[in-house]
């Protein structure tokens, strides 16, 4: 496990969230706790990236440039499913950027940009 310094930024049509936290990197996965005390996971696969959030609300999104994927968002006993259209995905040199659109049926309900900068604090 390697310790990380993480700069998190997410922008959508009507909200914007930024914060810095420490986290950890292990087995192609970043894990950190956000200011709302939710546990966040970013999992890197060969052609996809998954983003999970567990807390007062649960979220499970999968991003791929080659196909539309499904996202699930749960809050206050309600579950929302989205089709995710990933329009941009960059993951290199400690910089992750994902631009994506969320659809319900054929209706565009939100466009978001997720940016994470991460730097290793210490070697294993």
Buried (B, 14 or more C-beta within 10 A) or exposed (E): EBBBBBBBBBBEEEEEEEEEBEBBBEEEBBBBEBEEEBEBBBBBEEEBBBBBBEBEEBBBBBBBEEEBBEBBBBEEEEEEEBBBBBEEBEBEEBEBBBBBBBBEEEEEEBBBBBBBBBEEEEEE
